[in-house]
Amino acid sequence: MNTYENAVIELLSQEENFRLALEIAEHIEAVKASLHVAFWTRCHDALHRRLKASKWRESWRGLMDPPDKLPRDHHGVSLVPLDVTSDNLRVVYCLTHETLSKFYFYHRFRLNDADRLPDLQLEELDEMRDALRLDGFKVTKSSVGWKGIQTYPDPKPFLFDLASRHGETAENAVEVFMDHFTRFVDQAEKVNACLRSMKSKA
């Protein structure tokens, strides 16, 4: 335990502070969840605004995961193609987060059924992954490609950002998100067209 942690414990252990510390502890998880929901709602609103002003407004739509899932890893907002039925395999584009050794805030292209990605042999998909690699995306077994927007040492600095400037953080993230979408959407649509063709022949 470092000097700062000892000082915090000493401060909160004092009789005049302890009752307030207990009250805060009782509600802190709800506060964190509320910050996440406010942030992702702002992202969704910014995404909807940008998509509505783009030429892809008739072919893609923006979605936000249910509020109770937003604080969890791999949840956030996404862009999905409109010209498919719910059971079609397709490439979607997501803005999300994950906590490993650090807290990663990132965007990724993925299949709606990630388990099928390793076995999928498709030239258009390979071409898209090659292009994503050249742009700095990581290609994995579960993602067509993912790329970090910002990395934090742990979730706390991200929460501080949400508390102090969640609007600015959301707008900046969606700007990066949409910039990459415009660069790779044509390839994503080619892959999705091939996936539809494969299903119709099956």
N, C-alpha and C positions, 0 to 999 in steps of 0.2 A: 504494500500500500504506500503510495507516494505522499509527499507533503501536502499537496492540494487535497487529496482524498481525506487525509487525517483532519485537515482544517474544516472541510465540509461536514464530516461526521461530528466533530466537536461543536460546530455551530448548530447543527440540527438537533443535537442531544440536549441542548440547553432548554430548561423548562419552558421559557417563554416562546421557543420556536418549535418544540416537539409536536404540539397539537396540530399546528399548521402543516408540519411535515407529514403527519399521518393523513391529514385531509388531502394533501396533494398526491401522496402515494396511492390513495384510493381511487383517484380520478385520472391519473396520468396516462394510462393506456387508452382511455376514451379520448383524451386530448390529442394524443398521437394519431389515433385513427381519424379524428376530425380534421387534423392537418393534412393527412393523406387525401381524404375525400375532397377537401377544398382545392388542393393542388391539382388532382387529376380531373376534377370538374373544370378547372380553369384551362387545363390542357385540352380537354374535349371541346370546350367552347372555342378556343383558338384554332383547333384543328378543323372544326365545323366551318368557321368563318373563312379560313384559307381555302378549304376544299370547295365551298360554295362559290368562291370567286375564280375557281380554276376550270380548265376544260375537262377535268375528270369528275365533275360533280354528278354527271349522269351515269358514270360507270363504277364509281367507288363510293363507299359510305364510311363515316367514322363511327366507332363504337367505343363505349366505356364499360369496363367490367362492373359487376354489382358492387355497391359501396362497401359491403362487409368483406369483400375480397381484396380491395385496393391496397391495404397495408401489407399484404402477403407478397412474397417473391413471385415474379413472372406475371404480375397483373398490372393493368394500366389502361391505355387506350390503343386502338388499332384501326387500320384501314383495311377493309375487305371488299373484294369485287362484288358487284351487284348481279352479274349475269350468270350466277350459279345457284344450284339448289343446295340445301343444307348438307346433303350427303356427298357432294362432289369434293374430290381432292383438289386443293388450290393453294397458291401462295398468298399469304397475308403479310401485312407489315405492322409491327408492333413497337410501341414505346413503353418501356417497363423498367423494372429494377430487380436486383438480386443481392443477397448478402452472403458472401463467402468469407474469405479472410479479410476482405474489404467490402464496402458497399458500392455496388455498380449501378449506375443509372445509364441505360443504353437503349439502342434501337436495333431491331432485327427483322429480317425477312425469314419466314418460316412456313412450313406446311401446316395446314390445319390439323393434320394427323401426322405428328412428328415421327411416330414409330415406323412409318412407311418410307421415310426419307433415305435410310441407308440402302434399301433394296431398289430404289427407283433409278432406272437407267434411261436417261433422257438427255439428248444432245443439247437442247435449249437450256435445260437446267444446269448442265456443266458449264455452258457458256456464261450464264448469269453468275455462277459462283466464281468463275475465273475473273470476271469483271469486278465483282465485289472484293475479291482478294487484292486486286490492283489498287482499290480505293481504301485499303486498310481494314477491311472487314475480316473477322475470324470466321472460318468455315468449319462447322462441327457436324457430328452425327445427328444432332437434333435441330440445327439451324441451317437454313440456306446460307445465311451469313449474319453476323452480329458485330456491332461496333459501339464502343463506349462513348457516351457524351460527357460524362463526368464521373470521376472516381473519388469516393470519400474514404477516409481511414476506417470509419464505422458509421452506423446510421445516424448518430447524434448530430454531426455537422449538417447532414441533409435535412434533418428536422429543424435545425436552427435556421437554415435557408427558408424552409417552408413557413416558419413562424414570422420571419422578418421581411421576406420578399418573395412569397410564393408566386405572385403575379409575374414578376420579372423572370423568375426561374422557369416558370411554365412557358412564357412567351419565347424565351431563348431556346428551350428544348424543342418546342414545336417548329421553330424556324429551322433548326438543324434537321429535324425529322422530315419536314416537307421538302427541304433542299435535296436530300438524298432520295426521297420518293420521286421527285421530278426527274432525277438522273437515271433511275433504274426501273421506273414503272413500265416502260415499253418492254423491257426484258421480262418483267414479271407477268405482263399480259400475254407474251408469247408462250411462256411456260404454262400459264393457265389455259390457253387455247389448246395446247398439246394435251394437257391433262383431260380436258373435256373431250377431245377427239379419242383418246384412249378409252374413256368410259363408254362413249357411244359405240365403239367397236367391240366392246367386251360382251 
